[in-house]
Amino acid sequence: MKQIINLLLSFAPWIAFLVLAGHSILRLDIAVIVAAILVVVMAITGLHRGAVLWAGYLFFSAAIIFVVVLENMWFISHLGILANGTLFSSAFLGMMIGKPFTEDYARVETPKEIWETAEFVRACYTTTSVWSLVFLLNLASSIISFYDHRISGWCFTVFNYSMLVGGVAYTSIYTKYLHRRRAKKTEPEIGK
C-alpha cells in the first residue's frame, strides 16, 4: 500500500492538473499554478525526483508562460498532447540514457547492496517500459481525441485514467512479486 501511495504522490502534480483543469481559462490557470507549486514543493521535500521531476519542471514552466501569462490558444488546445508527450518523452529518453525514472523511486525501498544487481536494473527498465507504454497510449489517445471528434471526449478520459490505474496496478503487483522472490532467495534452507 505504501508503494502505491508513493507512486501516486510522484504523479501528484499531474493528477492535480487533471482534476483541477476545467472548461474555463480560470480553472486552467488554477490547475497549472497548483501543479507547478506541487512540483517545486515535492522536489524540495524529496518526494519528486528524476525524469518525472524534470518533466514536471519543463511542462508546468511552459504552461505558466503559455497558459497563465500569454493565454496562448494553440498551447491551451494542445495541452493533453503536450502533457502526455512530455511524460512519454521523459520516460523513454531516461531509458535511452541509462536512467529509467522508476530507479529513483525503487532505490528508496530497496537495500543499497541490490542497486547494482542485474535483477534490480532489469526491474527498473521493465517498470519504466510499462510506464512509457502507458504514456504513449495516453499520447495516442490525446492525439486521436484532438483530431477525431466522432468519439465522445469522456471515452478518452476513461481510457487515460484506466491506463494510469493499470500502470499503478502493474507496478504494485510486479514490485510485490520481486520482493517475494528476493525474500525466497535469502531464506535460509531448513535442514542444512
For each residue, the residues with C-beta under 8 A, 3 or more apart:
1: 4 5
2: 5 6 109
3: 6 7 109 171 172 175
4: 1 7 8 168 172
5: 1 2 8 9
6: 2 3 9 10 47 105 108 109
7: 3 4 10 11 105 168 171 172
8: 4 5 11 12 15 168
9: 5 6 12 42 47
10: 6 7 42 47 48 49 52 105
11: 7 8 14 15 52 164
12: 8 9 15 16 38 42 47
13: 16 17 35 36 38 39 42 48 56 60
14: 11 17 18 35 56 83 87
15: 8 11 12 18 19
16: 12 13 19 20 31 34 35 38
17: 13 14 20 21 31 32 34 35 60 83
18: 14 15 21
19: 15 16 31
20: 16 17 27 30 31 34 35
21: 17 18 27 28 31 32 79
22: 27 28 31
23: 27
24: 27 28
25: 28 29 71 76
26: 29 30
27: 20 21 22 23 24 30 31
28: 21 22 24 25 31 32 67 76 79
29: 25 26 32 33 67 68
30: 20 26 27 33 34
31: 16 17 19 20 21 22 27 28 34 35
32: 17 21 28 29 35 36 60 63 64 67 68
33: 29 30 36 37 64 68
34: 16 17 20 30 31 37 38
35: 13 14 16 17 20 31 32 38 39 56 60 63
36: 13 32 33 39 40 60 61 63 64
37: 33 34 40 41
38: 12 13 16 34 35 41 42
39: 13 35 36 42 43 48 53 56 57 60
40: 36 37 43 44
41: 37 38 44 45
42: 9 10 12 13 38 39 45 47 48 53
43: 39 40 46 48 49 53 57
44: 40 41
45: 41 42 48
46: 43 49
47: 6 9 10 12 42
48: 10 13 39 42 43 45 52 53 56
49: 10 43 46 52 53 104 105
50: 53 54 94 99 101 103 104 105
51: 54 55 90 91 93 94 99 101 104
52: 10 11 48 49 55 56 87 90 91 101
53: 39 42 43 48 49 50 56 57
54: 50 51 57 58 90
55: 51 52 58 59 86 87 89 90
56: 13 14 35 39 48 52 53 59 60
57: 39 43 53 54 60 61
58: 54 55 61 62 86 90
59: 55 56 62 63 82 83 86
60: 13 17 32 35 36 39 56 57 63 64
61: 36 57 58 64 65
62: 58 59 65 66 75 82
63: 32 35 36 59 60 66 67 68 75 79
64: 32 33 36 60 61 67 68 69
65: 61 62 68 69 70
66: 62 63 69 70 72 75 76
67: 28 29 32 63 64 70 71 72 75 76 79
68: 29 32 33 63 64 65 71
69: 64 65 66
70: 65 66 67 75
71: 25 67 68 76
72: 66 67 75 76
73: 76 77
74: 77 78
75: 62 63 66 67 70 72 78 79 82
76: 25 28 66 67 71 72 73 79
77: 73 74 146
78: 74 75 81 82 146
79: 21 28 63 67 75 76 82 83
80: 83 84 142 145 146
81: 78 84 85 139 142 143 146
82: 59 62 75 78 79 85 86
83: 14 17 59 79 80 86 87 142
84: 80 81 87 88 135 138 139 141 142 160
85: 81 82 88 89 139
86: 55 58 59 82 83 89 90
87: 14 52 55 83 84 90 91 135 138 139
88: 84 85 91 92 132 135 136 138 139
89: 55 85 86 92 93
90: 51 52 54 55 58 86 87 93 94 101
91: 51 52 87 88 94 95 100 101 128 131 132 135
92: 88 89 95 96 132 135 136
93: 51 89 90 96 97
94: 50 51 90 91 97 99 100 101 128
95: 91 92 98 99 100 125 128 129 132
96: 92 93
97: 93 94
98: 95
99: 50 51 94 95 103
100: 91 94 95 103 124 125 127 128 129
101: 50 51 52 90 91 94 104 105 128 131
102: 105 106 124 127 128 131 171
103: 50 99 100 106 107 121 124 128
104: 49 50 51 101 107 108
105: 6 7 10 49 50 101 102 108 109
106: 102 103 109 110 120 123 124 127 175
107: 103 104 110 112 115
108: 6 104 105
109: 2 3 6 105 106 175
110: 106 107 114 115 120
111: 114
112: 107 115
113:
114: 110 111 117 119 120 182
115: 107 110 112 120
116: 120 121
117: 114 120 121
118: 121 122
119: 114 122 123 178 182
120: 106 110 114 115 116 117 123 124
121: 103 116 117 118 124 125
122: 118 119 125 126
123: 106 119 120 126 127 174 175 178
124: 100 102 103 106 120 121 127 128
125: 95 100 121 122 128 129
126: 122 123 129 130 174
127: 100 102 106 123 124 130 131 170 171 174 175
128: 91 94 95 100 101 102 103 124 125 131 132
129: 95 100 125 126 132 133
130: 126 127 133 134 167 170 171 174
131: 91 101 102 127 128 134 135 167 171
132: 88 91 92 95 128 129 135 136
133: 129 130 136 137
134: 130 131 137 138 163 164 166 167
135: 84 87 88 91 92 131 132 138 139
136: 88 92 132 133 139 140
137: 133 134 140 141 159 163
138: 84 87 88 134 135 141 142 159 160 163 164
139: 81 84 85 87 88 135 136 142 143
140: 136 137 143 144
141: 84 137 138 144 145 156 159 160 163
142: 80 81 83 84 138 139 145 146 156 160
143: 81 139 140 146 147
144: 140 141 147 148 151 156
145: 80 141 142 148 151 153 156
146: 77 78 80 81 142 143
147: 143 144
148: 144 145 151
149:
150:
151: 144 145 148 155 156
152: 155
153: 145 156 157
154: 157 158
155: 151 152 158 159
156: 141 142 144 145 151 153 159 160
157: 153 154 160 161
158: 154 155 161 162
159: 137 138 141 155 156 162 163
160: 84 138 141 142 156 157 163 164
161: 157 158 164 165
162: 158 159 165 166
163: 134 137 138 141 159 160 166 167
164: 11 134 138 160 161 167 168
165: 161 162 168 169
166: 134 162 163 169 170
167: 130 131 134 163 164 170 171
168: 4 7 8 164 165 171 172
169: 165 166 172 173
170: 127 130 166 167 173 174
171: 3 7 102 127 130 131 167 168 174 175
172: 3 4 7 168 169 175 176
173: 169 170 176 177
174: 123 126 127 130 170 171 177 178
175: 3 106 109 123 127 171 172 178 179
176: 172 173 179 180
177: 173 174 180 181
178: 119 123 174 175 181 182
179: 175 176 182 183
180: 176 177 183 184
181: 177 178 184 185
182: 114 119 178 179 185 186
183: 179 180 186 187
184: 180 181 187
185: 181 182
186: 182 183
187: 183 184
188: 192
189: 192
190:
191:
192: 188 189
